[in-house]
Amino acid sequence: MKKVWLTAFLSLFPAVAGAEVYTLPGVVVTAENRKETKDTVFLPHETLTEKDMERMGASNVVEALSTALGVDLSSGSQDSRTVMGSNQLMIRGMNSSQTLVLVDGHRLADEDTASSQNMNLLQRFDLSQVEQIDIIRGADGASYGSSAMGGVVNIRTKKPGSGESSAGFRLGEGENTLYFHEDPKGKGPFYLAVSGRVTKVRPLSFRRDSFSRSIHYDGFDVPSYGIRRYAGLDGLYDFRNGSTLRLKADYFDEDTSMRFSDASMNVYVRPVVLQQDEKSRTERTQWNTSLTYEGKIAGNAYSGEVYYSRLKKYSETWNDRPDFRESLQGFPTAMVQGLDNLFKKWDYDRAFYEIWGISGKDTITRGSHSLTFGSEWNRSTYTGTRYQAFKRNVFRHRK
């Protein structure tokens, strides 16, 4: 009986001997590819790993991001010809142009208008190459400027040498995709991965009968449909001294079309057709290349990168509406010309975006302390019909 009371009494006190239990702090890999503890990362963050994307059955990056908290990837408004059939990328309600998309930490050339930026960018990535996606929700303008007021999405690609190979055919409600990815394991020091994809987006029509800004839309809208092609080459050389050199190059092009519902409005009680059997065709071509050197030595983790990206776009729009000079006879010439400029019978848009960049950083670790510093420089250029029209309007105003 004494032994039982002694055992019960000792059980009230913690054990003196035995293994101690430690709870290590969570580690987060930020968009800058820097590991930090959860306590030091102030902005809400989320990471989608390759296993997460496989578990959700995602077939592209848009589907993978659709489950992220605070991320809106709804289709663009039908009232905008430039985004119908595309996907917005809004974080916490901010505009799509205020979300920054990075690939392995660097920027890509993309359309720069408030209604088209990031709308088609996510459709150009091959999911078989994506290792994980890091999402920062909230303004990070201090690190990236005004383009990251909504947040940052950093898409990290797999390094060559994983030994993964895949090929197949995906059938979906809106598109069919034929793809392959070949990445031999090998013994090094050189690794090479190649991938390709062809996607056919089917035309899906949507009935529309609505009013917007006194304009009556009645008919069928057919969002962007056509062919998208992708080819990628990724090589890595391991110097066997803790440093690697990686060269990436990929190509993307698409040839898509859209059709729009008819539109009309009453001008002083007179019905006027604004658009009829309207359709458009768009060609986009993009090249991306990057050269990255990184390594570790004596408590230092360093990296340097040079990258280049270019995007060409050409689009045409045809409107089979009646001539305003006939349907608006007797109205002021300025009014007729104004409507003719807004609802042109034929129009085109040509644009060329280009971005050069160079970046470098170093993380010094001493014991439990680390210091990261670095810098980035990039140069973006744009030429196209919008800029030429702007110069013409300014010249006329000055005259």
C-alpha positions as CSV (number, residue, x, y, z in Angstrom):
1,M,0.0,0.0,0.0
2,K,2.9,2.4,0.8
3,K,4.4,1.7,-2.7
4,V,1.1,2.7,-4.3
5,W,0.9,6.0,-2.4
6,L,4.6,6.8,-3.2
7,T,4.0,6.2,-6.9
8,A,1.0,8.4,-7.0
9,F,2.8,11.2,-5.1
10,L,5.8,11.1,-7.5
11,S,3.5,11.3,-10.5
12,L,2.5,14.8,-9.5
13,F,6.0,16.1,-10.3
14,P,7.7,16.3,-13.8
15,A,10.2,13.7,-14.6
16,V,13.7,14.6,-13.8
17,A,15.3,12.2,-16.2
18,G,14.4,11.4,-19.7
19,A,14.5,13.1,-23.1
20,E,13.5,16.7,-23.3
21,V,10.9,17.8,-26.0
22,Y,11.7,20.9,-28.1
23,T,9.3,22.6,-30.5
24,L,11.2,24.3,-33.3
25,P,9.8,27.4,-34.9
26,G,8.1,27.2,-38.3
27,V,10.2,28.1,-41.3
28,V,8.9,30.1,-44.3
29,V,10.6,30.5,-47.6
30,T,9.7,34.0,-48.7
31,A,9.3,35.3,-52.3
32,E,13.0,36.5,-52.1
33,N,14.0,32.8,-51.7
34,R,15.1,33.6,-48.1
35,K,14.2,31.3,-45.2
36,E,12.6,33.1,-42.2
37,T,10.7,32.1,-39.1
38,K,7.0,32.7,-39.0
39,D,7.5,35.3,-36.3
40,T,9.6,37.5,-38.6
41,V,7.4,37.4,-41.6
42,F,4.9,40.2,-41.1
43,L,2.7,39.8,-44.3
44,P,0.3,36.9,-44.6
45,H,1.8,34.2,-46.8
46,E,0.9,30.8,-48.3
47,T,2.9,28.1,-50.2
48,L,1.4,25.7,-52.7
49,T,3.7,22.7,-53.1
50,E,3.8,20.2,-55.9
51,K,2.0,17.7,-53.8
52,D,-0.7,20.2,-53.0
53,M,-1.2,20.8,-56.7
54,E,-1.3,17.1,-57.4
55,R,-3.8,16.5,-54.6
56,M,-6.2,19.1,-56.0
57,G,-5.9,17.7,-59.5
58,A,-4.8,21.1,-61.0
59,S,-3.9,21.0,-64.7
60,N,-2.6,24.5,-65.0
61,V,-1.3,27.4,-62.8
62,V,-4.7,29.1,-62.8
63,E,-6.4,26.1,-61.3
64,A,-3.6,25.7,-58.7
65,L,-4.0,29.3,-57.5
66,S,-7.8,29.1,-57.4
67,T,-7.6,27.5,-53.9
68,A,-5.3,30.1,-52.4
69,L,-6.9,32.3,-49.7
70,G,-7.6,35.9,-50.7
71,V,-6.8,35.3,-54.4
72,D,-9.5,36.1,-57.0
73,L,-9.1,34.5,-60.4
74,S,-12.5,35.1,-61.9
75,S,-12.8,35.7,-65.6
76,G,-12.5,39.2,-67.0
77,S,-15.5,41.4,-67.5
78,Q,-17.5,40.9,-70.7
79,D,-17.6,44.7,-71.2
80,S,-13.8,44.7,-71.9
81,R,-12.7,43.2,-75.2
82,T,-9.1,42.8,-74.0
83,V,-9.8,40.5,-71.0
84,M,-12.9,38.4,-72.0
85,G,-11.9,34.8,-71.5
86,S,-8.8,35.7,-69.5
87,N,-8.3,35.5,-65.7
88,Q,-8.0,38.4,-63.3
89,L,-5.3,38.0,-60.6
90,M,-6.6,40.1,-57.7
91,I,-5.3,39.7,-54.1
92,R,-7.4,41.1,-51.3
93,G,-9.5,43.1,-53.8
94,M,-6.7,45.1,-55.3
95,N,-6.6,45.5,-59.1
96,S,-4.9,42.8,-61.2
97,S,-2.2,45.4,-62.2
98,Q,-1.3,45.8,-58.6
99,T,-0.2,42.1,-58.2
100,L,3.3,41.3,-59.1
101,V,4.0,37.9,-60.7
102,L,7.6,36.6,-60.5
103,V,9.2,33.5,-61.9
104,D,12.2,32.2,-59.9
105,G,12.3,35.7,-58.3
106,H,12.5,37.8,-61.5
107,R,9.9,39.7,-63.7
108,L,8.6,38.8,-67.1
109,A,7.5,41.1,-69.9
110,D,3.7,41.5,-69.9
111,E,1.0,43.8,-71.1
112,D,1.0,46.9,-68.9
113,T,-2.5,48.4,-69.1
114,A,-4.8,48.3,-66.0
115,S,-7.3,46.1,-67.9
116,S,-4.8,43.6,-69.4
117,Q,-1.8,43.2,-67.1
118,N,-1.5,39.7,-65.6
119,M,-4.7,38.6,-67.5
120,N,-3.0,36.1,-69.8
121,L,0.4,35.7,-68.0
122,L,-0.5,32.7,-65.9
123,Q,-1.7,30.7,-69.0
124,R,1.9,30.7,-70.3
125,F,3.4,28.4,-67.7
126,D,3.8,24.6,-67.9
127,L,2.6,23.1,-64.6
128,S,5.0,20.1,-65.0
129,Q,7.9,22.5,-64.4
130,V,6.4,24.2,-61.3
131,E,7.9,23.1,-57.9
132,Q,5.9,25.4,-55.7
133,I,4.1,28.7,-55.7
134,D,4.7,31.3,-53.0
135,I,2.0,33.9,-52.3
136,I,2.3,37.1,-50.3
137,R,-1.0,38.7,-49.5
138,G,-0.8,42.4,-48.8
139,A,1.2,45.4,-49.9
140,D,4.9,44.8,-50.3
141,G,5.8,48.0,-52.1
142,A,8.8,48.5,-49.9
143,S,10.5,45.5,-51.6
144,Y,9.0,45.6,-55.1
145,G,7.4,49.0,-55.7
146,S,3.8,50.0,-56.6
147,S,3.3,46.9,-58.8
148,A,3.1,44.8,-55.5
149,M,0.5,46.8,-53.6
150,G,-1.9,43.9,-53.7
151,G,0.6,41.1,-53.2
152,V,3.2,38.9,-54.8
153,V,3.0,35.6,-56.6
154,N,6.4,33.9,-57.1
155,I,6.4,30.7,-59.3
156,R,9.4,28.5,-58.5
157,T,10.4,26.0,-61.2
158,K,12.1,22.7,-60.7
159,K,15.8,22.5,-61.2
160,P,17.1,19.9,-63.8
161,G,18.3,16.6,-62.5
162,S,15.1,15.5,-60.7
163,G,14.8,12.4,-62.9
164,E,11.1,13.1,-63.5
165,S,9.6,12.4,-67.0
166,S,6.0,12.6,-68.0
167,A,3.8,12.8,-71.1
168,G,0.1,12.7,-71.7
169,F,-3.1,14.1,-72.9
170,R,-5.5,16.1,-70.7
171,L,-9.2,16.5,-71.5
172,G,-11.0,19.4,-69.9
173,E,-14.3,21.2,-70.2
174,G,-12.8,24.2,-72.0
175,E,-9.5,22.9,-73.4
176,N,-7.5,19.8,-74.5
177,T,-3.7,19.6,-73.8
178,L,-1.0,17.4,-75.2
179,Y,2.2,17.7,-73.2
180,F,5.6,16.1,-72.3
181,H,8.4,16.8,-69.8
182,E,11.7,14.9,-70.0
183,D,14.3,15.4,-67.2
184,P,16.8,12.5,-67.0
185,K,18.4,11.9,-63.7
186,G,22.0,11.3,-64.9
187,K,25.2,11.5,-62.8
188,G,26.2,15.1,-63.7
189,P,27.8,17.4,-63.7
190,F,25.5,18.6,-66.5
191,Y,21.7,18.2,-66.4
192,L,19.2,19.1,-69.1
193,A,15.4,19.1,-69.1
194,V,13.1,19.7,-72.1
195,S,9.3,20.2,-72.1
196,G,6.6,21.1,-74.5
197,R,2.9,21.7,-74.6
198,V,0.1,22.3,-77.2
199,T,-3.3,23.4,-75.9
200,K,-6.5,23.7,-77.9
201,V,-9.0,26.0,-76.2
202,R,-12.5,25.2,-77.4
203,P,-15.1,28.0,-78.3
204,L,-17.7,28.2,-75.6
205,S,-20.6,30.6,-76.2
206,F,-22.5,32.5,-73.5
207,R,-25.9,34.1,-74.0
208,R,-26.0,37.8,-73.1
209,D,-29.0,40.1,-72.7
210,S,-28.0,43.0,-70.5
211,F,-27.6,46.8,-70.3
212,S,-24.3,48.6,-69.6
213,R,-24.0,52.4,-69.7
214,S,-27.2,52.7,-71.7
215,I,-25.9,50.1,-74.3
216,H,-28.1,47.0,-74.8
217,Y,-26.0,43.9,-75.4
218,D,-28.0,41.1,-77.0
219,G,-26.5,37.9,-78.5
220,F,-23.7,35.4,-77.8
221,D,-20.2,36.1,-76.4
222,V,-17.5,33.6,-77.3
223,P,-14.4,34.1,-75.1
224,S,-10.9,33.6,-76.3
225,Y,-10.4,30.3,-78.1
226,G,-7.7,28.8,-80.3
227,I,-4.2,27.3,-80.1
228,R,-1.5,27.8,-77.5
229,R,2.0,26.4,-77.8
230,Y,4.9,26.2,-75.4
231,A,8.5,24.8,-75.5
232,G,11.1,25.0,-72.8
233,L,14.8,24.2,-72.3
234,D,16.5,24.1,-68.9
235,G,20.1,23.3,-68.3
236,L,22.2,23.2,-65.1
237,Y,25.9,22.6,-64.6
238,D,27.2,21.6,-61.1
239,F,30.7,22.7,-60.5
240,R,31.0,20.2,-57.6
241,N,32.2,22.9,-55.2
242,G,28.9,24.1,-53.9
243,S,28.1,26.3,-56.9
244,T,25.9,25.8,-60.0
245,L,25.2,27.6,-63.2
246,R,21.7,27.4,-64.7
247,L,20.5,28.5,-68.1
248,K,16.8,28.6,-68.9
249,A,15.0,29.5,-72.2
250,D,11.4,29.1,-73.1
251,Y,9.0,30.1,-75.9
252,F,5.3,30.6,-76.0
253,D,2.9,31.6,-78.7
254,E,-0.9,31.7,-79.1
255,D,-3.3,32.4,-81.9
256,T,-6.8,33.0,-80.5
257,S,-10.1,34.5,-81.5
258,M,-13.1,36.0,-79.8
259,R,-16.7,36.9,-80.9
260,F,-18.9,39.4,-79.3
261,S,-22.7,39.9,-78.9
262,D,-24.5,42.6,-80.8
263,A,-24.9,46.0,-79.2
264,S,-27.2,49.0,-79.8
265,M,-28.4,52.1,-78.1
266,N,-31.0,54.8,-78.5
267,V,-29.7,58.2,-79.7
268,Y,-32.4,60.7,-79.2
269,V,-35.1,58.0,-79.5
270,R,-33.5,56.6,-82.7
271,P,-32.1,53.1,-82.4
272,V,-28.5,52.8,-83.5
273,V,-26.5,49.6,-84.0
274,L,-23.0,49.9,-82.4
275,Q,-21.6,46.5,-83.0
276,Q,-22.8,43.6,-85.1
277,D,-21.2,40.2,-85.8
278,E,-18.0,41.6,-84.2
279,K,-15.0,39.4,-83.9
280,S,-11.3,39.7,-83.1
281,R,-8.1,37.7,-83.6
282,T,-4.9,38.0,-81.4
283,E,-1.4,36.7,-81.8
284,R,1.0,36.7,-78.9
285,T,4.6,35.5,-78.9
286,Q,6.9,35.5,-75.9
287,W,10.6,34.6,-75.3
288,N,12.2,34.3,-71.8
289,T,15.8,33.6,-71.0
290,S,17.8,33.7,-67.7
291,L,21.3,32.8,-66.6
292,T,21.7,32.2,-62.8
293,Y,24.9,31.5,-60.8
294,E,24.5,30.5,-57.2
295,G,26.4,28.7,-54.5
296,K,27.5,28.4,-50.8
297,I,30.9,28.9,-49.2
298,A,32.2,29.7,-45.7
299,G,28.8,30.7,-44.3
300,N,27.8,32.7,-47.4
301,A,24.9,31.8,-49.7
302,Y,25.2,34.0,-52.8
303,S,23.4,34.2,-56.2
304,G,23.5,36.4,-59.3
305,E,21.2,36.4,-62.3
306,V,20.8,38.0,-65.7
307,Y,17.5,37.7,-67.4
308,Y,15.7,38.9,-70.6
309,S,12.0,38.7,-71.6
310,R,10.1,40.0,-74.6
311,L,6.4,39.9,-75.7
312,K,5.0,40.7,-79.1
313,K,1.3,41.2,-79.6
314,Y,-0.8,41.9,-82.7
315,S,-4.6,41.9,-82.8
316,E,-7.3,42.9,-85.2
317,T,-11.0,43.6,-84.7
318,W,-13.8,43.6,-87.3
319,N,-17.3,45.1,-86.7
320,D,-20.0,44.6,-89.4
321,R,-22.2,47.4,-88.1
322,P,-24.1,49.8,-90.5
323,D,-22.4,53.0,-91.4
324,F,-23.1,55.7,-88.8
325,R,-23.3,58.4,-91.6
326,E,-26.5,56.6,-92.9
327,S,-28.1,55.7,-89.5
328,L,-27.4,59.1,-88.0
329,Q,-28.2,61.4,-90.9
330,G,-28.9,65.0,-89.7
331,F,-26.9,64.6,-86.5
332,P,-23.8,66.8,-85.7
333,T,-20.7,65.6,-87.5
334,A,-18.7,65.6,-84.3
335,M,-21.1,63.2,-82.7
336,V,-21.0,60.8,-85.7
337,Q,-17.2,60.9,-85.7
338,G,-17.0,60.3,-81.9
339,L,-19.2,57.2,-82.2
340,D,-17.2,56.0,-85.2
341,N,-13.9,56.3,-83.2
342,L,-15.4,54.3,-80.3
343,F,-17.0,51.6,-82.4
344,K,-14.7,51.3,-85.3
345,K,-15.5,49.0,-88.2
346,W,-11.9,47.8,-88.2
347,D,-9.1,48.3,-85.8
348,Y,-5.8,46.9,-84.8
349,D,-3.3,46.9,-82.0
350,R,0.4,46.2,-82.2
351,A,2.6,46.1,-79.1
352,F,6.2,45.1,-78.1
353,Y,7.3,44.7,-74.5
354,E,10.8,44.1,-73.5
355,I,12.6,43.8,-70.1
356,W,16.3,43.4,-69.2
357,G,17.4,42.7,-65.7
358,I,20.3,41.8,-63.5
359,S,20.2,41.0,-59.7
360,G,22.5,39.7,-57.0
361,K,22.3,38.9,-53.3
362,D,24.3,37.4,-50.5
363,T,23.2,35.9,-47.2
364,I,25.9,35.8,-44.5
365,T,25.2,33.4,-41.6
366,R,27.1,33.4,-38.3
367,G,25.8,31.1,-35.7
368,S,22.1,31.8,-35.2
369,H,22.3,35.2,-37.0
370,S,22.0,36.0,-40.7
371,L,22.2,39.1,-42.8
372,T,20.9,39.3,-46.4
373,F,21.7,42.1,-48.8
374,G,21.5,42.6,-52.5
375,S,20.2,44.7,-55.4
376,E,18.3,44.5,-58.7
377,W,18.3,46.6,-61.8
378,N,15.9,46.2,-64.7
379,R,14.9,48.2,-67.8
380,S,11.5,47.9,-69.4
381,T,10.6,49.3,-72.8
382,Y,7.3,49.5,-74.8
383,T,6.6,50.4,-78.3
384,G,3.2,50.1,-80.0
385,T,0.1,51.7,-81.4
386,R,-1.1,53.1,-78.1
387,Y,2.1,55.1,-77.7
388,Q,2.0,56.3,-81.3
389,A,-1.6,57.5,-80.8
390,F,-0.6,59.2,-77.6
391,K,2.1,61.1,-79.4
392,R,-0.3,62.1,-82.2
393,N,-2.8,63.5,-79.7
394,V,-0.2,65.4,-77.8
395,F,1.2,66.9,-81.0
396,R,-2.3,68.0,-82.1
397,H,-3.0,69.5,-78.7
398,R,0.2,71.5,-78.9
399,K,-0.5,72.8,-82.4
